[in-house]
């Protein structure tokens, strides 16, 4: 059984009688986006990485007009840490990481997919499509809430919510 709450950042579920929590990254995004934006950065994405029952990593990707350096990440980390301490959306121990999206940047939003139309991407789906979950191809665009991915001579229409993970990659990494 999975419970989802709009007011809290957690959704408990059970495996083998043990309670686990899935962090609602959208809630964290809502909490920290105004501060990150006020500091002159773009909140590129939020990812959680579970490390057992009681530990996780909260990774925040930021971008800026001049790129992002270590000092930028440290400033944002300090500000975001204060917000998360006050709001307390994460009841378990976690490590906060603030990072640049980098060259092989992950894609999170429909707008980001639009921005990188024409780029080579690798993506993993939440469930198999045509017998596979992993695809490499060229991002051909978007249609409504779907991503158009050109794989060889075929175009696949993939709903955004079906994509578990997507990253920009250079052409030589695809071949």
Secondary structure, DSSP 8 states (H G I E B T S, - for coil): -----SSSSEEEEEETTEEEEEE-HHHHHHHHHHHHHHTT-EEEEEEEEE-SSSEEEEEEEEE-TT---HHHHHHHHHHHHHHHHHH----SEEEEEEEE--TT-B--SHHHHHHTTT-EEEEEEEEEETTEEEEEEEEEEEETTEEEEEETTEEEEEEGGGEEEEEEE-HHHH-
